[in-house]
Amino acid sequence: MKRPRKVVTSTNVQPETITSITTSTTDPYTAAREALDRDGFVVLSASLFPSFDLDALRSAASRITTAARDGSWPYIRTLPKQFPPWPQDPSHGIWGVQHLLHPSNPDHLVFARSYFDAELLRYVGALIGCEQEDLTMELYNMLVRPDKPFELRWHRDDIPSTATSDEERQRLDKPACHAQWNLALYDDSSLVLVPGSHRRARTPAERAADPYQAHVPAQISVRLKAGEVAFYNNNIFHRGVYDCTKERMTLHGSIGTKKAGMQRARNVLQHGVGEWAGQWDLDGEEGEWVERAKGMRKRLVELGGESGQVGFFAEDE
Ligand SMILES: O=C(O)CCC(=O)C(=O)O
């Protein structure tokens, strides 16, 4: 069901409508898939995920963010770099915390319960179009308030800006083999994107735009309230625009399918998850999510084994 909802563009010029899936949406899984295919993103209301414990997630998020800022958690996204690998030195500030599920994070189980949440995985399966048995663990990170003014360039996550229009179209025509989402623990409107741009090459205006251009035609800010989840196609034309004075703790996850190829392996494994995922002792964990996690982790380890050294998407940026 399409529910009109006001979204203000980052220049406050024109309102847009986006699809918001709620508990009253008929066949919400199909509706979410249709919106994602059409617009390149979809917002799911917090009420769809009653098992998310926002208080526990906020407390855990706050602890790991403090550790990341003081240098005791080494897996961080550091300013001013946009893509991995990131140096482990937080002295210039951070904008993300990596590897929330790493077993050395004292709160990894709090995050695991949300990542392997049955309802979330049901949406992921519907959005990718695969069986639950094919779902593959990928990344669970967190995007946080940068320590000073910072923005990401306009980009597609896995298509370089140097790609020709034909190259862009070829990549965008390939079916999705993963789903990516932002789960806001606090209200968050940092994600800026151009709806529908995941289905076409960049327009001349987008191609000519300055990488940090404040406004490109038809862009919107995706406004999330705490507890809402936005799934988006990571090759949509997008950027992050951050307010360093406003708390941001937005869980940033992705899950794939075992049918994904080498391209996806690089996008995932360049973050280093392959280095520790195999060592996570899931036999020692308790909870209804554990069996799902074991299968998904196994498929990630297999992906790592098949792909070998993957390199980086944009090592120097
Ligand atoms: O901050 C965001 O929500 C967007 C992050 C992003 O574009 C990225 O990590 O590539």
PDBQT file of the ligand as one rigid body, heavy atoms in Angstrom, charges set to zero:
ROOT
HETATM    1  O1  LIG A 401      25.017   7.596   5.964  1.00  0.00    +0.000 OA
HETATM    2  C1  LIG A 401      24.281   6.953   5.227  1.00  0.00    +0.000 C 
HETATM    3  O2  LIG A 401      23.146   6.610   5.558  1.00  0.00    +0.000 OA
HETATM    4  C2  LIG A 401      24.764   6.568   3.847  1.00  0.00    +0.000 C 
HETATM    5  C3  LIG A 401      26.033   5.803   3.924  1.00  0.00    +0.000 C 
HETATM    6  C4  LIG A 401      26.592   5.498   2.580  1.00  0.00    +0.000 C 
HETATM    7  O3  LIG A 401      26.206   6.045   1.593  1.00  0.00    +0.000 OA
HETATM    8  C5  LIG A 401      27.638   4.498   2.445  1.00  0.00    +0.000 C 
HETATM    9  O4  LIG A 401      28.091   3.929   3.457  1.00  0.00    +0.000 OA
HETATM   10  O5  LIG A 401      28.057   4.247   1.293  1.00  0.00    +0.000 OA
ENDROOT
TORSDOF 0
